Amino acid sequence: MSPSSRSGVVAIVGRPNVGKSTLLNHILGQKLSITSRRPQTTRQHLLGVLTRGRDQIVFVDTPGLQLRPGKRMNRAMNREVETVLPGVDLVLFVVEALRWTAADENVLRLLRECDLPVLLVVNKVDRVQERERLLPWIEERVREFGYREVIPLCARRKRDVEHLLEALIRYLPEGPHLYPEDHLTDRSERFLAAEIVREKLMRLLGEELPYSVGVSIESFHEQGKTLHIDAVIWVERPGQKPIIIGHQGRLLKKIGTQARRDMERLFGRKVMLHTWVKVREDWTEDERALKQLGFDI
């Protein structure tokens, strides 16, 4: 490997619902991290690997840092962020243009405690109506913290993403690739399947969906050229179950159909998906349940 090759780990951090997962998907050029308009879509960190010739960037998409982590699950989500940072080479702090909140300040407080180079990514600049306000707002952010660079962008614009990649590669250490060139993520297909089902729940139910919904994969096996997957959707209250199932089971069927199509695109093979809804009271406070769902408690 040429000594001029660069390789490193980059954490993507920010408050909930600021566009971290959307940015990662556009960087990778394919959908890996689930997205929705609701906060707390990402609950566990997810690794995505981008290899560009000699250089390799290992991105870690993290949950939005919770400002009031009262529940055990929210505390586990914050721990996901805090445990990732010591092992990275660079941080992308994603914020929304012209919007600075107490939750953003909470993330910045954490970054001040870390001796890491930080690039400030000002996302959603395409939504800014009063362009003359943007530069003074960015200057205010720069006065608050010593960012190595500030990069305004729209995560959905290819040229903006390319500019971001060119910038961050300059801050990575020289060294060989950390993963094989065809490696995409450290997460199993089983984990990704559960995340896809959860995304469809959030997208189709919107505000009706309780935050206390989890998905576990009970069975995942290949038979011939077909993946057979059994997914259980967990709720905390009996009254939440009919919300997800819908009238005559139509909503649950729609969730399953959309999830299956996404799985087939991601896994590159036919999928047979079966879904059930079960009640497990107060699972977001149940240490054993959270461990089963992959949280580090």
Buried (B, 14 or more C-beta within 10 A) or exposed (E): EEEEBBBBBBBBBBBBBBBBBBBBBBBBEEBBBBBBEBBBBBBBBBBBBBBEEBBBBBBBBBBBBBBEBEBBBBBBBBBBBEEBBEEBBBBBBBBBBBBBEEBBEBBBEBBEEBEBBBBBBBBBBEEBEEEEEBEEBBEEBEEEEEBBBBBBBBBBEEEBBEBBBEBBBEBBEBBEBBBEEEBBBBBEBBBBBBBBBBBBBBBBBEEEBBEBBBBBBEEBEEEEEEBBBBBBBBBBEEEBBEBBBBEEEEBBEEBBEBBBBBBBEBBEEEBEBEBEBEEBEEBBBBEEBBEBBBBEE
